[in-house]
């Protein structure tokens, strides 16, 4: 009995220690959002205006037009939406930038449940899913 309890405790602890970055497609994004997981659109304001955004997206630019970023400032905004124990979905144009940000959340900020929109807004739009003009 003690061994079983030890194994269960060990599994629970290791699942919290190791972050999980999971690549997700459009259908998974929809399901995750329906379950209340926030989606963070890390693109620039110009990109949001050009293509629109997914309804309920939190618009938090990570990289500026020159590729610069301020992780500390961005994290301050993200923590108002989700803390490191909360799941979060990241999306950019194609999945490249969201993958970079997912790694930062995992390795530097200790986020444990990160969903990365693997093909980004390109896939969302190509699949004819609705977008909305940001305010």
Z-matrix of the N, CA and C atoms (Angstrom, degrees):
N
C 1 1.445
C 2 1.537 1 110.67
N 3 1.335 2 116.40 1 -41.98
C 4 1.460 3 119.95 2 179.80
C 5 1.524 4 111.31 3 -64.39
N 6 1.309 5 117.08 4 -36.42
C 7 1.469 6 121.09 5 179.46
C 8 1.521 7 109.92 6 -65.81
N 9 1.321 8 117.88 7 -43.05
C 10 1.462 9 121.05 8 178.46
C 11 1.522 10 110.77 9 -61.74
N 12 1.303 11 116.81 10 -44.41
C 13 1.462 12 121.41 11 179.17
C 14 1.527 13 110.55 12 -63.07
N 15 1.319 14 116.87 13 -41.24
C 16 1.457 15 121.47 14 177.78
C 17 1.528 16 111.09 15 -61.55
N 18 1.333 17 116.94 16 -44.49
C 19 1.467 18 121.19 17 -179.82
C 20 1.523 19 110.43 18 -63.92
N 21 1.314 20 117.74 19 -42.87
C 22 1.464 21 120.87 20 178.80
C 23 1.527 22 110.32 21 -62.21
N 24 1.310 23 117.18 22 -45.41
C 25 1.474 24 120.67 23 178.52
C 26 1.526 25 110.96 24 -62.23
N 27 1.312 26 116.80 25 -41.60
C 28 1.458 27 121.41 26 179.13
C 29 1.521 28 110.98 27 -62.26
N 30 1.318 29 117.38 28 -44.42
C 31 1.460 30 121.36 29 178.09
C 32 1.523 31 111.60 30 -62.28
N 33 1.304 32 117.46 31 -42.14
C 34 1.466 33 121.01 32 178.59
C 35 1.524 34 111.16 33 -63.89
N 36 1.294 35 117.20 34 -42.99
C 37 1.467 36 120.83 35 -179.86
C 38 1.517 37 111.95 36 -66.98
N 39 1.325 38 117.72 37 -43.35
C 40 1.458 39 119.18 38 -178.61
C 41 1.515 40 111.69 39 -69.12
N 42 1.320 41 118.55 40 -30.11
C 43 1.461 42 119.62 41 178.17
C 44 1.519 43 110.80 42 -69.54
N 45 1.317 44 117.41 43 -26.01
C 46 1.458 45 120.53 44 177.62
C 47 1.522 46 111.74 45 -85.60
N 48 1.311 47 117.94 46 -28.18
C 49 1.451 48 121.55 47 -178.57
C 50 1.525 49 111.18 48 -75.03
N 51 1.325 50 117.00 49 -41.71
C 52 1.448 51 121.18 50 -176.77
C 53 1.522 52 110.40 51 -96.10
N 54 1.299 53 115.08 52 121.57
C 55 1.459 54 120.00 53 178.23
C 56 1.510 55 109.61 54 -71.05
N 57 1.299 56 113.54 55 156.61
C 58 1.460 57 118.67 56 176.41
C 59 1.519 58 108.33 57 -123.16
N 60 1.321 59 115.54 58 117.30
C 61 1.458 60 120.60 59 171.44
C 62 1.520 61 105.31 60 -101.81
N 63 1.316 62 114.74 61 116.22
C 64 1.458 63 119.37 62 -178.70
C 65 1.516 64 109.02 63 -114.20
N 66 1.324 65 116.07 64 124.58
C 67 1.465 66 121.45 65 174.06
C 68 1.524 67 107.90 66 -72.35
N 69 1.333 68 116.25 67 132.52
C 70 1.462 69 120.05 68 -178.59
C 71 1.519 70 110.96 69 -129.10
N 72 1.334 71 114.98 70 148.76
C 73 1.455 72 120.93 71 176.93
C 74 1.531 73 109.36 72 -97.40
N 75 1.318 74 116.48 73 -176.45
C 76 1.465 75 121.05 74 -175.36
C 77 1.526 76 113.24 75 -61.00
N 78 1.320 77 117.43 76 -42.35
C 79 1.464 78 119.88 77 -179.32
C 80 1.529 79 111.06 78 -64.94
N 81 1.322 80 116.26 79 -38.33
C 82 1.462 81 119.51 80 177.50
C 83 1.526 82 110.68 81 -68.10
N 84 1.326 83 117.19 82 -37.49
C 85 1.463 84 120.86 83 177.43
C 86 1.528 85 109.61 84 -59.88
N 87 1.322 86 116.57 85 -46.71
C 88 1.467 87 120.76 86 -179.86
C 89 1.525 88 110.43 87 -59.35
N 90 1.323 89 116.86 88 -46.96
C 91 1.471 90 121.02 89 -179.62
C 92 1.525 91 111.57 90 -63.12
N 93 1.330 92 116.55 91 -42.89
C 94 1.460 93 120.25 92 179.65
C 95 1.527 94 111.21 93 -63.81
N 96 1.331 95 116.32 94 -42.68
C 97 1.468 96 119.54 95 179.05
C 98 1.526 97 111.02 96 -64.47
N 99 1.330 98 117.02 97 -38.69
C 100 1.470 99 120.46 98 178.08
C 101 1.521 100 111.26 99 -62.61
N 102 1.324 101 116.17 100 -28.47
C 103 1.468 102 119.72 101 179.03
C 104 1.537 103 111.81 102 -85.45
N 105 1.330 104 116.12 103 3.17
C 106 1.461 105 119.92 104 174.33
C 107 1.513 106 115.85 105 97.04
N 108 1.318 107 118.00 106 6.36
C 109 1.463 108 120.10 107 179.95
C 110 1.523 109 108.56 108 -79.88
N 111 1.342 110 117.31 109 128.21
C 112 1.465 111 119.86 110 -177.54
C 113 1.525 112 112.26 111 -72.58
N 114 1.336 113 114.61 112 145.30
C 115 1.464 114 120.51 113 174.73
C 116 1.519 115 107.83 114 -108.15
N 117 1.324 116 115.92 115 129.86
C 118 1.456 117 123.53 116 -177.37
C 119 1.520 118 108.17 117 -110.37
N 120 1.330 119 116.30 118 114.73
C 121 1.461 120 122.32 119 177.97
C 122 1.520 121 106.88 120 -91.67
N 123 1.334 122 116.50 121 111.79
C 124 1.467 123 120.80 122 -172.63
C 125 1.526 124 112.90 123 -94.56
N 126 1.337 125 117.42 124 6.24
C 127 1.460 126 120.63 125 -178.93
C 128 1.533 127 110.87 126 -71.19
N 129 1.320 128 115.60 127 178.08
C 130 1.465 129 121.36 128 179.36
C 131 1.528 130 110.55 129 -84.92
N 132 1.319 131 115.85 130 163.19
C 133 1.464 132 121.51 131 178.74
C 134 1.523 133 111.44 132 -58.64
N 135 1.329 134 117.74 133 -38.51
C 136 1.470 135 120.32 134 177.35
C 137 1.526 136 111.06 135 -61.22
N 138 1.316 137 117.09 136 -41.09
C 139 1.463 138 120.57 137 178.79
C 140 1.530 139 110.72 138 -64.88
N 141 1.330 140 116.44 139 -41.30
C 142 1.467 141 119.87 140 178.65
C 143 1.525 142 110.50 141 -59.94
N 144 1.339 143 115.63 142 -43.17
C 145 1.466 144 120.38 143 -179.16
C 146 1.521 145 111.50 144 -67.87
N 147 1.327 146 117.64 145 -39.17
C 148 1.467 147 121.64 146 -177.07
C 149 1.524 148 113.33 147 -68.38
N 150 1.313 149 117.65 148 -41.76
C 151 1.468 150 120.17 149 -173.96
C 152 1.519 151 113.69 150 -109.76
N 153 1.315 152 116.92 151 -15.31
C 154 1.449 153 120.31 152 -169.54
C 155 1.518 154 109.66 153 83.59
N 156 1.316 155 115.40 154 177.45
C 157 1.464 156 121.56 155 -176.85
C 158 1.531 157 108.71 156 -132.14
N 159 1.301 158 115.85 157 163.95
C 160 1.458 159 121.10 158 173.87
C 161 1.526 160 107.26 159 -74.70
N 162 1.330 161 115.08 160 133.66
C 163 1.463 162 118.87 161 179.39
C 164 1.524 163 109.43 162 -55.70
N 165 1.303 164 116.72 163 140.66
C 166 1.466 165 125.65 164 -178.82
C 167 1.518 166 113.43 165 77.60
N 168 1.335 167 117.86 166 4.59
C 169 1.465 168 119.89 167 177.38
C 170 1.524 169 109.98 168 -67.37
N 171 1.311 170 114.30 169 144.94
C 172 1.457 171 121.22 170 169.83
C 173 1.525 172 105.67 171 -95.64
N 174 1.313 173 116.51 172 122.78
C 175 1.459 174 121.11 173 -173.84
C 176 1.519 175 109.65 174 -95.18
N 177 1.335 176 116.03 175 103.64
C 178 1.460 177 123.01 176 -178.54
C 179 1.525 178 109.57 177 -132.14
N 180 1.312 179 116.72 178 93.68
C 181 1.465 180 120.65 179 179.20
C 182 1.524 181 109.72 180 -60.49
N 183 1.326 182 116.22 181 129.18
C 184 1.460 183 120.11 182 175.79
C 185 1.517 184 110.37 183 -96.78
N 186 1.333 185 117.91 184 -56.02
C 187 1.457 186 122.09 185 179.21
C 188 1.524 187 108.86 186 -99.06
N 189 1.341 188 117.01 187 134.27
C 190 1.465 189 118.93 188 175.55
C 191 1.531 190 109.43 189 -79.47
N 192 1.332 191 116.67 190 -176.09
C 193 1.466 192 120.67 191 -176.90
C 194 1.524 193 113.42 192 -62.29
N 195 1.329 194 117.68 193 -20.78
C 196 1.462 195 121.47 194 178.74
C 197 1.530 196 112.22 195 -96.73
N 198 1.332 197 117.41 196 2.01
C 199 1.457 198 120.92 197 179.65
C 200 1.517 199 114.41 198 87.27
N 201 1.333 200 116.93 199 5.94
C 202 1.461 201 120.94 200 178.36
C 203 1.523 202 110.02 201 -82.89
N 204 1.319 203 115.53 202 157.44
C 205 1.466 204 119.86 203 177.26
C 206 1.519 205 110.37 204 -151.11
N 207 1.334 206 114.24 205 157.89
C 208 1.455 207 122.08 206 175.59
C 209 1.528 208 106.14 207 -126.08
N 210 1.316 209 116.15 208 92.02
C 211 1.461 210 121.28 209 -174.46
C 212 1.522 211 111.18 210 -58.55
N 213 1.316 212 117.87 211 -42.81
C 214 1.465 213 121.10 212 -177.07
C 215 1.530 214 111.12 213 -61.10
N 216 1.318 215 116.70 214 -46.82
C 217 1.473 216 120.78 215 179.35
C 218 1.526 217 110.39 216 -64.13
N 219 1.332 218 116.67 217 -44.02
C 220 1.451 219 120.91 218 -179.66
C 221 1.526 220 111.14 219 -62.85
N 222 1.319 221 116.81 220 -41.38
C 223 1.463 222 121.25 221 179.70
C 224 1.523 223 111.34 222 -62.83
N 225 1.317 224 117.54 223 -35.32
C 226 1.466 225 120.71 224 177.39
C 227 1.529 226 109.66 225 -58.74
N 228 1.322 227 116.61 226 -42.77
C 229 1.469 228 120.85 227 178.36
C 230 1.527 229 111.38 228 -69.90
N 231 1.329 230 117.25 229 -42.45
C 232 1.458 231 120.28 230 -179.14
C 233 1.525 232 111.10 231 -62.28
N 234 1.317 233 117.42 232 -40.35
C 235 1.462 234 120.85 233 -177.09
C 236 1.524 235 112.74 234 -64.68
N 237 1.327 236 117.56 235 -16.68
C 238 1.465 237 120.66 236 173.55
C 239 1.534 238 110.80 237 -75.65
N 240 1.323 239 116.04 238 -18.15
C 241 1.466 240 122.34 239 -178.07
C 242 1.525 241 111.02 240 -103.51
N 243 1.322 242 116.62 241 -45.29
C 244 1.466 243 121.43 242 -175.56
C 245 1.522 244 110.04 243 -150.87
N 246 1.321 245 116.11 244 133.60
C 247 1.464 246 118.86 245 175.31
C 248 1.526 247 109.26 246 -92.80
N 249 1.312 248 116.76 247 179.28
C 250 1.463 249 120.53 248 -171.65
C 251 1.525 250 114.34 249 -65.84
N 252 1.320 251 117.67 250 -15.48
C 253 1.464 252 120.26 251 177.72
C 254 1.523 253 112.70 252 -95.76
N 255 1.326 254 117.15 253 -5.44
C 256 1.457 255 121.93 254 179.68
C 257 1.527 256 110.40 255 -92.25
N 258 1.324 257 117.19 256 145.14
C 259 1.463 258 118.91 257 174.11
C 260 1.524 259 110.44 258 -72.84
N 261 1.317 260 116.43 259 151.85
C 262 1.454 261 122.14 260 -179.98
C 263 1.524 262 109.02 261 -148.31
N 264 1.347 263 115.62 262 144.06
C 265 1.466 264 121.93 263 176.24
C 266 1.527 265 107.01 264 -106.60
N 267 1.324 266 117.41 265 132.26
C 268 1.462 267 122.52 266 176.31
C 269 1.520 268 109.44 267 -111.42
N 270 1.337 269 115.91 268 138.83
C 271 1.459 270 119.91 269 177.30
C 272 1.521 271 109.82 270 -142.14
N 273 1.329 272 115.30 271 143.28
C 274 1.462 273 122.51 272 173.94
C 275 1.533 274 106.96 273 -134.83
N 276 1.301 275 118.49 274 -154.99
C 277 1.460 276 120.56 275 -178.21
C 278 1.533 277 111.51 276 -72.32
N 279 1.347 278 116.64 277 -51.24
C 280 1.466 279 119.63 278 -172.66
C 281 1.524 280 114.32 279 -123.52
N 282 1.309 281 117.93 280 -8.92
C 283 1.458 282 121.54 281 -177.62
C 284 1.514 283 114.07 282 107.69
N 285 1.323 284 118.19 283 -12.50
C 286 1.466 285 120.81 284 -179.03
C 287 1.526 286 111.38 285 -69.28
N 288 1.326 287 117.03 286 -53.77
C 289 1.472 288 120.21 287 -178.01
C 290 1.524 289 112.06 288 -66.94
N 291 1.330 290 116.75 289 -39.24
C 292 1.468 291 118.16 290 179.67
C 293 1.531 292 110.45 291 -64.65
N 294 1.322 293 117.37 292 -32.17
C 295 1.461 294 120.47 293 175.37
C 296 1.521 295 112.06 294 -64.58
N 297 1.325 296 116.49 295 -39.76
C 298 1.470 297 121.14 296 177.67
C 299 1.528 298 110.10 297 -64.88
N 300 1.327 299 116.15 298 -45.80
C 301 1.470 300 120.59 299 -179.13
C 302 1.528 301 110.28 300 -66.35
N 303 1.328 302 117.61 301 -37.31
C 304 1.466 303 120.63 302 177.30
C 305 1.526 304 110.47 303 -59.04
N 306 1.333 305 116.50 304 -42.94
C 307 1.472 306 120.50 305 178.63
C 308 1.534 307 111.13 306 -63.81
N 309 1.324 308 116.67 307 -39.26
C 310 1.470 309 120.14 308 177.51
C 311 1.522 310 110.02 309 -63.29
N 312 1.332 311 116.77 310 -44.85
C 313 1.465 312 119.64 311 178.87
C 314 1.519 313 111.24 312 -61.55
N 315 1.315 314 115.97 313 -40.09
C 316 1.463 315 120.52 314 -179.43
C 317 1.525 316 111.82 315 -70.25
N 318 1.327 317 116.97 316 -51.73
C 319 1.463 318 121.07 317 -169.91
C 320 1.524 319 114.37 318 -84.46
N 321 1.326 320 117.50 319 -34.35
C 322 1.461 321 119.93 320 -175.38
C 323 1.519 322 113.53 321 -103.77
N 324 1.329 323 116.82 322 -28.90
C 325 1.459 324 120.05 323 -173.17
C 326 1.527 325 113.44 324 -111.42
N 327 1.332 326 115.88 325 -3.12
C 328 1.467 327 122.28 326 175.67
C 329 1.525 328 114.76 327 61.78
N 330 1.326 329 117.03 328 31.73
C 331 1.466 330 119.82 329 172.38
C 332 1.520 331 107.80 330 -71.29
N 333 1.321 332 116.59 331 142.80
C 334 1.460 333 119.60 332 -171.66
C 335 1.522 334 114.61 333 -108.46
N 336 1.344 335 118.51 334 -19.66
C 337 1.470 336 119.58 335 -178.94
C 338 1.529 337 108.87 336 -134.67
N 339 1.319 338 114.70 337 96.85
C 340 1.460 339 121.56 338 -175.38
C 341 1.524 340 108.52 339 -118.94
N 342 1.317 341 115.45 340 127.64
C 343 1.459 342 121.39 341 175.59
C 344 1.517 343 107.76 342 -109.36
N 345 1.322 344 116.12 343 125.42
C 346 1.457 345 122.79 344 -176.93
C 347 1.525 346 108.83 345 -110.30
N 348 1.337 347 115.77 346 116.69
C 349 1.467 348 120.95 347 178.32
C 350 1.525 349 107.70 348 -67.01
N 351 1.308 350 116.04 349 99.02
C 352 1.460 351 122.28 350 -167.18
C 353 1.524 352 115.25 351 -59.46
N 354 1.309 353 118.40 352 -31.56
C 355 1.466 354 119.68 353 179.86
C 356 1.515 355 112.64 354 -117.98
N 357 1.307 356 116.69 355 9.06
C 358 1.453 357 123.02 356 170.87
C 359 1.516 358 116.30 357 59.91
N 360 1.323 359 113.52 358 -158.89
C 361 1.461 360 121.36 359 -178.21
C 362 1.519 361 111.95 360 -67.43
N 363 1.334 362 117.72 361 -25.22
C 364 1.462 363 120.39 362 177.25
C 365 1.528 364 108.91 363 -57.71
N 366 1.307 365 116.99 364 -48.71
C 367 1.459 366 121.39 365 179.78
C 368 1.525 367 110.93 366 -66.75
N 369 1.327 368 117.32 367 -41.58
C 370 1.459 369 121.70 368 -179.62
C 371 1.537 370 110.28 369 -57.71
N 372 1.309 371 115.69 370 -47.61
C 373 1.468 372 121.31 371 -178.02
C 374 1.536 373 110.61 372 -70.43
N 375 1.328 374 117.24 373 -43.67
C 376 1.472 375 120.91 374 179.20
C 377 1.528 376 112.06 375 -62.30
N 378 1.324 377 116.34 376 -26.81
C 379 1.462 378 120.69 377 178.70
C 380 1.529 379 112.04 378 -85.59
N 381 1.317 380 115.63 379 4.83
C 382 1.478 381 122.47 380 176.71
C 383 1.528 382 113.23 381 66.87
N 384 1.336 383 116.61 382 26.43
C 385 1.459 384 119.58 383 173.43
C 386 1.525 385 108.41 384 -77.41
N 387 1.316 386 116.29 385 150.26
C 388 1.461 387 121.00 386 -176.19
C 389 1.526 388 111.88 387 -69.39
N 390 1.318 389 113.63 388 145.30
C 391 1.463 390 120.65 389 169.10
C 392 1.531 391 106.60 390 -127.14
N 393 1.309 392 114.83 391 160.52
C 394 1.448 393 122.37 392 -177.92
C 395 1.515 394 109.51 393 -130.57
N 396 1.311 395 116.19 394 144.63
C 397 1.463 396 120.39 395 177.16
C 398 1.528 397 108.37 396 -71.68
N 399 1.322 398 117.18 397 130.81
C 400 1.477 399 119.68 398 179.52
C 401 1.525 400 110.50 399 -70.39
N 402 1.297 401 115.63 400 154.95
C 403 1.477 402 120.70 401 178.67
C 404 1.509 403 111.93 402 -74.09
